[in-house]
Amino acid sequence: MSEFDSRALALRLAELSDSRGGEEIVVLDMRGLVSYTDFLVICTARNERQARAIVDEVKLRVKKDQGLLPSGIEGDGSAGWIVLDYLDCVLHVFTEEARQRYRLEELWREAPREEIQPSQDGVRRHLYGAAHG
C-alpha cells in the first residue's frame, strides 16, 4: 500500500470510528518510527458494547468499500480493548479505563498526529452524550 493509500485508510478508520460514536480519536503517523505499520488510529468507546459496534462497522465498511479484511483481530472488548490490524494501519478501540492504562499516545508522543475533524453527527452525538450522560 502506498503512503497515500495508508494515510487515506487511516483517515477512513477514524471517520468510521467517529460514525459509531468513537471519541477522542487520534491518528498517529508511525512512518519513520516503526517498521510494522504506517499509522495507529486510537479511539475511545463508552463501553464494551460500543467498542464492538465500532469494530463491526469498520470491518463491514472497509471490506465493502475498500475490499480489505483485517489481517488480525485481537481482544473482544471484555478487557476494554479491541485491535484491528490492517497491516499499514492499526485501529485500537479502548474503553476509557483501558486507554488510560495503556497510554499509547504517551508511549508514541513523538509520532506526528494527523488532523481530523469529527463529523457533524459526531459533534451532535458528543453534545447529546454530554447532555444525557
N, CA, C and O of each residue as an XYZ file, in Angstrom:
532
protein
N       0.857     -1.177      0.000
C       0.000      0.000      0.000
C       0.899      1.235      0.000
O       1.867      1.297      0.758
N       0.591      2.200     -0.831
C       1.406      3.412     -0.888
C       1.160      4.261      0.344
O       0.206      4.046      1.092
N       2.056      5.247      0.543
C       1.908      6.135      1.695
C       0.565      6.849      1.660
O      -0.095      6.994      2.689
N       0.158      7.301      0.459
C      -1.129      7.988      0.351
C      -2.264      7.039      0.723
O      -3.171      7.416      1.465
N      -2.217      5.814      0.211
C      -3.267      4.846      0.493
C      -3.340      4.530      1.982
O      -4.436      4.436      2.535
N      -2.191      4.362      2.644
C      -2.229      4.041      4.071
C      -2.751      5.225      4.875
O      -3.463      5.034      5.861
N      -2.409      6.444      4.470
C      -2.939      7.628      5.155
C      -4.449      7.727      4.933
O      -5.203      8.007      5.865
N      -4.882      7.494      3.691
C      -6.318      7.531      3.384
C      -7.064      6.470      4.189
O      -8.157      6.732      4.691
N      -6.489      5.284      4.315
C      -7.128      4.227      5.105
C      -7.193      4.638      6.573
O      -8.215      4.429      7.227
N      -6.118      5.217      7.096
C      -6.120      5.652      8.494
C      -7.215      6.679      8.742
O      -7.926      6.606      9.745
N      -7.350      7.630      7.836
C      -8.395      8.642      7.984
C      -9.782      8.022      7.845
O     -10.726      8.465      8.499
N      -9.912      7.004      7.003
C     -11.193      6.300      6.869
C     -11.528      5.540      8.150
O     -12.681      5.540      8.581
N     -10.544      4.896      8.758
C     -10.767      4.202     10.028
C     -11.229      5.189     11.094
O     -12.120      4.886     11.887
N     -10.617      6.371     11.107
C     -11.016      7.407     12.065
C     -12.443      7.859     11.792
O     -13.239      8.008     12.719
N     -12.769      8.078     10.522
C     -14.115      8.525     10.133
C     -15.172      7.493     10.530
O     -16.223      7.851     11.063
N     -14.896      6.222     10.272
C     -15.852      5.175     10.614
C     -15.997      5.030     12.126
O     -17.096      4.782     12.623
N     -14.905      5.180     12.851
C     -14.972      5.137     14.317
C     -15.853      6.265     14.831
O     -16.671      6.072     15.731
N     -15.676      7.435     14.252
C     -16.485      8.597     14.616
C     -17.962      8.344     14.305
O     -18.836      8.742     15.075
N     -18.237      7.691     13.189
C     -19.629      7.468     12.785
C     -20.381      6.577     13.761
O     -21.610      6.606     13.804
N     -19.659      5.791     14.540
C     -20.277      4.926     15.542
C     -20.063      5.449     16.958
O     -20.199      4.710     17.933
N     -19.729      6.730     17.056
C     -19.654      7.365     18.375
C     -18.318      7.250     19.068
O     -18.211      7.564     20.253
N     -17.285      6.804     18.351
C     -15.952      6.790     18.950
C     -15.540      8.201     19.343
O     -15.857      9.160     18.640
N     -14.842      8.329     20.452
C     -14.463      9.641     20.969
C     -12.940      9.741     21.082
O     -12.224      8.740     21.055
N     -12.476     10.984     21.207
C     -11.035     11.249     21.385
C     -10.212     10.484     20.349
O      -9.245      9.800     20.686
N     -10.611     10.614     19.089
C      -9.957      9.873     18.014
C      -8.641     10.551     17.654
O      -8.583     11.760     17.430
N      -7.593      9.744     17.606
C      -6.251     10.229     17.297
C      -5.672      9.348     16.199
O      -5.802      8.125     16.238
N      -5.027      9.985     15.212
C      -4.324      9.260     14.152
C      -2.849      9.619     14.281
O      -2.462     10.774     14.102
N      -2.033      8.619     14.592
C      -0.593      8.822     14.756
C       0.149      8.314     13.528
O      -0.058      7.180     13.095
N       1.003      9.146     12.973
C       1.827      8.786     11.818
C       3.075      8.079     12.337
O       3.964      8.713     12.905
N       3.136      6.782     12.141
C       4.215      5.961     12.690
C       5.350      5.721     11.698
O       6.334      5.055     12.020
N       5.206      6.273     10.478
C       6.264      6.083      9.483
C       7.539      6.710     10.020
O       7.519      7.826     10.538
N       8.622      6.006      9.898
C       9.889      6.509     10.404
C      10.134      6.152     11.865
O      11.243      6.338     12.367
N       9.117      5.644     12.551
C       9.270      5.259     13.963
C       9.269      3.755     14.163
O      10.006      3.229     14.997
N       8.429      3.060     13.386
C       8.345      1.600     13.484
C       8.260      1.029     12.070
O       7.927      1.743     11.124
N       8.560     -0.247     11.936
C       8.511     -0.874     10.615
C       7.245     -1.688     10.392
O       6.984     -2.129      9.273
N       6.456     -1.894     11.438
C       5.319     -2.802     11.310
C       4.011     -2.131     10.890
O       3.059     -2.835     10.554
N       3.928     -0.809     10.897
C       2.719     -0.135     10.450
C       3.041      1.308     10.094
O       4.054      1.853     10.533
N       2.176      1.921      9.297
C       2.337      3.336      8.949
C       1.566      4.249      9.902
O       2.038      5.329     10.255
N       0.367      3.801     10.318
C      -0.483      4.640     11.157
C      -1.139      3.838     12.260
O      -1.506      2.679     12.070
N      -1.281      4.470     13.418
C      -2.108      3.953     14.502
C      -3.314      4.878     14.620
O      -3.169      6.100     14.655
N      -4.488      4.295     14.679
C      -5.713      5.048     14.919
C      -6.219      4.582     16.277
O      -6.387      3.386     16.513
N      -6.458      5.537     17.160
C      -6.858      5.232     18.535
C      -8.168      5.949     18.818
O      -8.314      7.132     18.511
N      -9.120      5.231     19.405
C     -10.359      5.889     19.807
C     -10.876      5.278     21.102
O     -10.477      4.183     21.500
N     -11.770      6.010     21.743
C     -12.381      5.574     22.985
C     -13.853      5.283     22.746
O     -14.560      6.055     22.098
N     -14.299      4.160     23.281
C     -15.719      3.792     23.275
C     -16.236      3.944     24.704
O     -15.488      3.768     25.665
N     -17.509      4.269     24.833
C     -18.086      4.465     26.167
C     -18.149      3.171     26.968
O     -18.109      3.196     28.198
N     -18.248      2.033     26.266
C     -18.333      0.739     26.953
C     -17.941     -0.362     25.970
O     -17.671     -0.098     24.798
N     -17.915     -1.597     26.465
C     -17.504     -2.731     25.629
C     -18.450     -2.950     24.452
O     -18.010     -3.290     23.354
N     -19.730     -2.759     24.675
C     -20.710     -2.946     23.607
C     -20.465     -1.963     22.469
O     -20.499     -2.337     21.297
N     -20.219     -0.713     22.818
C     -19.943      0.277     21.782
C     -18.627     -0.042     21.073
O     -18.518      0.141     19.860
N     -17.635     -0.514     21.812
C     -16.357     -0.887     21.189
C     -16.586     -1.946     20.119
O     -16.030     -1.848     19.025
N     -17.394     -2.951     20.420
C     -17.692     -3.994     19.434
C     -18.464     -3.419     18.246
O     -18.235     -3.822     17.106
N     -19.378     -2.478     18.505
C     -20.137     -1.849     17.415
C     -19.215     -1.067     16.484
O     -19.386     -1.110     15.266
N     -18.241     -0.356     17.044
C     -17.274      0.389     16.230
C     -16.484     -0.579     15.359
O     -16.335     -0.366     14.156
N     -15.983     -1.639     15.973
C     -15.178     -2.621     15.249
C     -16.003     -3.298     14.153
O     -15.512     -3.487     13.040
N     -17.242     -3.660     14.454
C     -18.096     -4.302     13.457
C     -18.343     -3.376     12.268
O     -18.301     -3.815     11.118
N     -18.602     -2.091     12.545
C     -18.833     -1.121     11.471
C     -17.582     -0.957     10.609
O     -17.669     -0.945      9.381
N     -16.428     -0.833     11.247
C     -15.179     -0.670     10.498
C     -14.933     -1.886      9.615
O     -14.643     -1.737      8.428
N     -15.046     -3.081     10.176
C     -14.803     -4.293      9.381
C     -15.748     -4.364      8.189
O     -15.314     -4.643      7.071
N     -17.029     -4.117      8.414
C     -18.022     -4.190      7.353
C     -17.765     -3.167      6.257
O     -17.734     -3.515      5.076
N     -17.584     -1.924      6.635
C     -17.450     -0.849      5.643
C     -16.120     -0.913      4.897
O     -16.084     -0.669      3.691
N     -15.030     -1.236      5.587
C     -13.735     -1.321      4.904
C     -13.730     -2.495      3.935
O     -13.148     -2.403      2.854
N     -14.372     -3.594      4.311
C     -14.481     -4.730      3.382
C     -15.326     -4.333      2.170
O     -14.947     -4.600      1.030
N     -16.472     -3.693      2.421
C     -17.378     -3.306      1.332
C     -16.758     -2.246      0.430
O     -16.795     -2.370     -0.794
N     -16.186     -1.200      1.033
C     -15.718     -0.045      0.264
C     -14.311     -0.204     -0.303
O     -14.047      0.232     -1.423
N     -13.408     -0.821      0.454
C     -12.021     -0.959      0.003
C     -11.635     -2.399     -0.324
O     -10.547     -2.640     -0.847
N     -12.500     -3.346     -0.028
C     -12.183     -4.750     -0.295
C     -11.100     -5.299      0.604
O     -10.402     -6.243      0.233
N     -10.951     -4.713      1.793
C      -9.895     -5.137      2.714
C     -10.470     -5.824      3.945
O     -11.489     -5.403      4.492
N      -9.806     -6.875      4.363
C     -10.115     -7.535      5.624
C      -8.934     -7.343      6.558
O      -7.794     -7.282      6.098
N      -9.178     -7.244      7.863
C      -8.039     -7.126      8.776
C      -7.206     -8.405      8.752
O      -7.747     -9.506      8.647
N      -5.887     -8.251      8.849
C      -5.022     -9.428      8.878
C      -5.050    -10.066     10.256
O      -4.683    -11.230     10.420
N      -5.490     -9.296     11.246
C      -5.597     -9.824     12.591
C      -6.554     -8.999     13.419
O      -6.729     -7.800     13.203
N      -7.177     -9.685     14.388
C      -8.068     -9.031     15.347
C      -7.669     -9.550     16.726
O      -7.581    -10.757     16.949
N      -7.433     -8.627     17.632
C      -7.070     -9.002     18.997
C      -8.082     -8.417     19.959
O      -8.573     -7.308     19.748
N      -8.399     -9.146     21.008
C      -9.328     -8.669     22.015
C     -10.764     -8.844     21.561
O     -11.043     -9.001     20.372
N     -11.663     -8.815     22.523
C     -13.089     -8.939     22.208
C     -13.905     -7.876     22.929
O     -15.135     -7.907     22.912
N     -13.223     -6.949     23.553
C     -13.910     -5.887     24.271
C     -14.016     -6.154     25.753
O     -14.144     -5.210     26.532
N     -13.969     -7.425     26.178
C     -14.137     -7.729     27.602
C     -12.977     -7.202     28.447
O     -13.139     -6.965     29.644
N     -11.819     -7.020     27.832
C     -10.674     -6.447     28.552
C     -10.602     -4.934     28.366
O      -9.691     -4.279     28.873
N     -11.575     -4.385     27.628
C     -11.606     -2.947     27.418
C     -10.879     -2.494     26.170
O     -10.667     -1.295     25.988
N     -10.489     -3.421     25.302
C      -9.813     -3.021     24.066
C     -10.023     -4.056     22.974
O     -10.195     -5.247     23.235
N     -10.003     -3.564     21.748
C     -10.035     -4.410     20.553
C      -9.095     -3.763     19.539
O      -9.083     -2.542     19.382
N      -8.315     -4.586     18.859
C      -7.382     -4.095     17.844
C      -7.720     -4.745     16.508
O      -7.856     -5.965     16.412
N      -7.852     -3.909     15.478
C      -7.982     -4.382     14.096
C      -6.680     -4.034     13.386
O      -6.299     -2.866     13.321
N      -6.002     -5.038     12.857
C      -4.717     -4.840     12.195
C      -4.894     -4.955     10.687
O      -5.117     -6.040     10.150
N      -4.789     -3.804     10.014
C      -4.833     -3.763      8.551
C      -3.419     -3.616      7.983
O      -3.242     -3.099      6.880
N      -2.425     -4.066      8.730
C      -1.008     -4.019      8.382
C      -0.478     -2.583      8.327
O       0.255     -2.169      9.225
N      -0.830     -1.824      7.300
C      -0.324     -0.454      7.201
C      -1.037      0.496      8.162
O      -0.548      1.594      8.427
N      -2.180      0.079      8.679
C      -2.948      0.865      9.643
C      -3.487     -0.081     10.709
O      -3.973     -1.169     10.403
N      -3.396      0.340     11.941
C      -3.896     -0.460     13.054
C      -4.866      0.403     13.850
O      -4.534      1.513     14.264
N      -6.074     -0.126     14.058
C      -7.095      0.571     14.831
C      -7.155     -0.018     16.229
O      -7.322     -1.226     16.398
N      -7.016      0.847     17.237
C      -7.166      0.465     18.643
C      -8.447      1.103     19.162
O      -8.584      2.327     19.142
N      -9.380      0.287     19.623
C     -10.610      0.787     20.227
C     -10.557      0.417     21.708
O     -10.543     -0.761     22.064
N     -10.528      1.438     22.562
C     -10.405      1.248     24.002
C     -11.633      1.764     24.736
O     -12.297      2.691     24.273
N     -11.933      1.164     25.879
C     -12.789      1.850     26.832
C     -11.909      2.910     27.493
O     -10.685      2.856     27.378
N     -12.512      3.858     28.174
C     -11.731      4.939     28.773
C     -10.681      4.408     29.761
O      -9.541      4.872     29.770
N     -11.071      3.447     30.580
C     -10.147      2.898     31.577
C      -8.941      2.231     30.912
O      -7.802      2.433     31.333
N      -9.202      1.438     29.875
C      -8.103      0.751     29.185
C      -7.205      1.747     28.465
O      -5.986      1.579     28.433
N      -7.800      2.778     27.890
C      -6.991      3.781     27.189
C      -6.051      4.476     28.165
O      -4.888      4.719     27.842
N      -6.536      4.789     29.331
C      -5.675      5.414     30.343
C      -4.592      4.448     30.811
O      -3.469      4.869     31.089
N      -4.912      3.165     30.900
C      -3.947      2.166     31.351
C      -2.819      1.991     30.330
O      -1.646      1.967     30.704
N      -3.167      1.870     29.041
C      -2.158      1.602     28.014
C      -1.438      2.858     27.527
O      -0.275      2.778     27.129
N      -2.096      4.007     27.549
C      -1.498      5.308     27.230
C      -0.624      5.283     25.968
O       0.539      5.685     25.999
N      -1.198      4.809     24.872
C      -0.437      4.724     23.618
C       0.020      6.087     23.126
O       1.118      6.216     22.584
N      -0.821      7.113     23.312
C      -0.397      8.447     22.866
C       0.846      8.908     23.612
O       1.704      9.579     23.038
N       0.945      8.553     24.880
C       2.136      8.926     25.653
C       3.339      8.095     25.202
O       4.446      8.612     25.058
N       3.106      6.820     24.985
C       4.181      5.934     24.527
C       4.755      6.416     23.196
O       5.967      6.366     22.982
N       3.883      6.882     22.305
C       4.289      7.339     20.978
C       4.130      8.851     20.848
O       3.693      9.331     19.802
N       4.470      9.596     21.870
C       4.264     11.058     21.842
C       5.082     11.755     20.756
O       4.731     12.861     20.343
N       6.169     11.129     20.284
C       6.967     11.753     19.226
C       6.343     11.555     17.840
O       6.804     12.152     16.867
N       5.303     10.725     17.744
C       4.662     10.483     16.447
C       3.831     11.698     16.038
O       3.040     12.207     16.832
N       4.009     12.161     14.807
C       3.160     13.263     14.319
C       1.698     12.827     14.310
O       1.389     11.661     14.060
N       0.808     13.766     14.581
C      -0.629     13.496     14.582
C      -1.259     14.063     13.321
O      -0.962     15.182     12.902
N      -2.127     13.271     12.734
C      -2.908     13.731     11.596
C      -4.079     14.535     12.131
O      -4.701     14.150     13.121
N      -4.376     15.631     11.491
C      -5.529     16.432     11.889
C      -6.799     15.777     11.363
O      -6.918     15.490     10.172
N      -7.729     15.549     12.252
C      -9.027     15.013     11.844
C     -10.105     15.876     12.468
O      -9.926     16.454     13.540
N     -11.212     15.948     11.782
C     -12.356     16.714     12.279
C     -13.512     15.755     12.488
O     -13.835     14.971     11.596
N     -14.144     15.807     13.665
C     -15.314     14.948     13.842
C     -16.421     15.376     12.891
O     -16.563     16.556     12.573
N     -17.190     14.415     12.449
C     -18.322     14.730     11.576
C     -19.363     15.512     12.356
O     -19.328     15.565     13.585
N     -20.278     16.109     11.637
C     -21.372     16.811     12.313
C     -22.168     15.841     13.169
O     -22.617     16.200     14.258
N     -22.349     14.609     12.688
C     -23.042     13.617     13.501
C     -22.257     13.335     14.771
O     -22.835     13.174     15.846
N     -20.928     13.275     14.640
C     -20.087     13.049     15.812
C     -20.210     14.185     16.807
O     -20.258     13.950     18.014
N     -20.263     15.409     16.316
C     -20.418     16.568     17.196
C     -21.774     16.489     17.895
O     -21.868     16.707     19.102
N     -22.821     16.175     17.131
C     -24.157     16.054     17.742
C     -24.179     14.948     18.784
O     -24.744     15.124     19.863
N     -23.562     13.795     18.469
C     -23.517     12.685     19.427
C     -22.790     13.093     20.690
O     -23.219     12.761     21.795
N     -21.675     13.824     20.531
C     -20.906     14.269     21.690
C     -21.755     15.190     22.559
O     -21.781     15.049     23.782
N     -22.440     16.120     21.932
C     -23.280     17.055     22.689
C     -24.430     16.310     23.354
O     -24.783     16.603     24.496
N     -25.022     15.337     22.638
C     -26.106     14.544     23.207
C     -25.598     13.742     24.405
O     -26.242     13.691     25.453
N     -24.427     13.115     24.230
C     -23.852     12.330     25.327
C     -23.559     13.179     26.544
O     -23.783     12.745     27.674
N     -23.057     14.393     26.326
C     -22.753     15.281     27.443
C     -24.042     15.705     28.161
O     -24.060     15.850     29.383
N     -25.100     15.898     27.403
C     -26.368     16.337     27.986
C     -27.119     15.192     28.659
O     -27.880     15.413     29.601
N     -26.904     13.970     28.178
C     -27.685     12.840     28.677
C     -26.862     11.784     29.400
O     -27.351     10.691     29.685
N     -25.598     12.123     29.698
C     -24.749     11.207     30.466
C     -24.501      9.959     29.752
O     -23.804      9.083     30.264
